Amino acid sequence: MRDEQGFEEFYAAVFGRLVGQLYLVTGDLQDAEDAVQEALTRAAVRWERLRDYAVPEAWVRRVAMNLASDGFRRARRRLAAAARLRLQPDHPATLGGLAVIEALQALPLAQRKVVVLHHLL
């Protein structure tokens, strides 16, 4: 019971912050929420061990970043397949004029991660 309550408190404390960080990397709120939720699900299974980490949030962030990268790779493969088939992919909705997000989206994924981790955390 104590472990469950401890994880629930951890979840409540980090979810919003991690979604905000991943949103800056992915540029899509739904993708950010999905990656963080999956990372927290994986953390819940390992909570007995993770709770003793100095910063368990860092583990969850790393997993979420990896999941976001996997999502980008899948999307890139889908776009390449669509191009080979001469199909037009759906165009994602543009983000509302936030200069920071637009600037981040112009960067490759790896650079986006570095900027978010170094300058914004």
C-alpha positions as CSV (number, residue, x, y, z in Angstrom):
1,M,0.0,0.0,0.0
2,R,2.8,2.4,0.9
3,D,4.5,1.7,-2.5
4,E,1.2,2.5,-4.3
5,Q,0.8,5.7,-2.5
6,G,4.4,6.6,-3.1
7,F,4.1,6.0,-6.8
8,E,0.8,8.0,-7.0
9,E,2.5,11.0,-5.3
10,F,5.5,10.6,-7.7
11,Y,3.1,10.4,-10.7
12,A,1.2,13.5,-9.6
13,A,4.4,15.4,-9.0
14,V,6.1,14.7,-12.4
15,F,3.4,14.0,-15.0
16,G,2.8,17.6,-16.0
17,R,6.4,18.6,-15.9
18,L,7.4,15.7,-18.1
19,V,4.6,16.2,-20.6
20,G,5.7,19.8,-20.9
21,Q,9.3,18.8,-21.6
22,L,8.3,16.1,-24.1
23,Y,5.9,18.5,-25.8
24,L,8.9,20.7,-26.6
25,V,10.7,17.8,-28.1
26,T,7.7,16.2,-30.0
27,G,5.8,19.4,-30.9
28,D,2.6,17.4,-30.3
29,L,0.7,17.3,-27.0
30,Q,-0.9,13.9,-27.6
31,D,2.5,12.3,-28.5
32,A,4.1,13.9,-25.4
33,E,1.3,12.6,-23.2
34,D,1.5,9.1,-24.7
35,A,5.2,8.9,-24.3
36,V,5.1,10.1,-20.6
37,Q,2.2,7.8,-19.8
38,E,4.0,4.8,-21.3
39,A,7.2,5.7,-19.4
40,L,5.3,6.1,-16.1
41,T,3.6,2.7,-16.7
42,R,7.0,1.1,-17.1
43,A,8.1,2.9,-14.0
44,A,5.2,1.7,-12.0
45,V,6.2,-1.9,-12.7
46,R,9.7,-1.1,-11.5
47,W,8.8,1.3,-8.7
48,E,10.1,-0.9,-5.9
49,R,13.6,-0.4,-7.3
50,L,13.2,3.1,-8.9
51,R,11.9,4.7,-5.7
52,D,15.4,4.4,-4.3
53,Y,17.1,6.2,-7.2
54,A,18.4,9.7,-6.4
55,V,16.2,11.1,-9.2
56,P,13.6,8.6,-10.5
57,E,12.2,11.3,-12.7
58,A,15.3,11.2,-14.8
59,W,14.7,7.5,-15.5
60,V,11.2,8.2,-16.6
61,R,12.3,11.2,-18.7
62,R,14.9,9.0,-20.5
63,V,12.4,6.3,-21.2
64,A,9.9,8.9,-22.5
65,M,12.5,10.5,-24.7
66,N,13.4,7.1,-26.1
67,L,9.7,6.3,-26.8
68,A,9.3,9.7,-28.5
69,S,12.4,8.9,-30.7
70,D,10.8,5.5,-31.6
71,G,7.6,7.3,-32.6
72,F,9.6,9.6,-34.9
73,R,11.3,6.7,-36.5
74,R,8.0,5.0,-37.1
75,A,6.5,8.1,-38.5
76,R,9.5,8.6,-40.8
77,R,9.1,5.0,-42.1
78,R,5.4,5.6,-42.7
79,L,6.1,8.8,-44.7
80,A,8.8,7.1,-46.7
81,A,6.4,4.2,-47.5
82,A,3.7,6.8,-48.5
83,A,6.2,8.6,-50.7
84,R,7.1,5.3,-52.4
85,L,3.4,4.6,-53.0
86,R,3.0,8.2,-54.1
87,L,0.4,8.9,-51.5
88,Q,0.1,12.3,-49.8
89,P,0.4,12.0,-46.0
90,D,-2.0,13.9,-43.8
91,H,-0.6,17.2,-42.8
92,P,-0.5,17.7,-39.1
93,A,-2.2,20.7,-37.7
94,T,0.2,23.6,-37.3
95,L,1.1,24.7,-33.8
96,G,-0.2,28.1,-32.7
97,G,2.5,30.6,-33.3
98,L,4.8,29.9,-30.3
99,A,8.2,31.0,-31.5
100,V,10.1,28.6,-29.2
101,I,8.1,25.6,-30.4
102,E,8.4,26.6,-34.0
103,A,12.2,27.0,-33.6
104,L,12.5,23.6,-31.9
105,Q,10.5,21.9,-34.6
106,A,13.0,23.2,-37.2
107,L,15.8,21.3,-35.4
108,P,16.5,17.6,-36.0
109,L,15.2,15.4,-33.1
110,A,18.6,14.8,-31.5
111,Q,19.3,18.6,-31.4
112,R,15.8,19.2,-30.1
113,K,16.5,16.9,-27.2
114,V,19.8,18.5,-26.4
115,V,18.2,22.0,-26.4
116,V,15.3,21.0,-24.2
117,L,17.5,19.0,-21.7
118,H,20.3,21.6,-21.5
119,H,18.5,25.0,-21.7
120,L,15.0,24.3,-20.4
121,L,15.6,21.8,-17.6
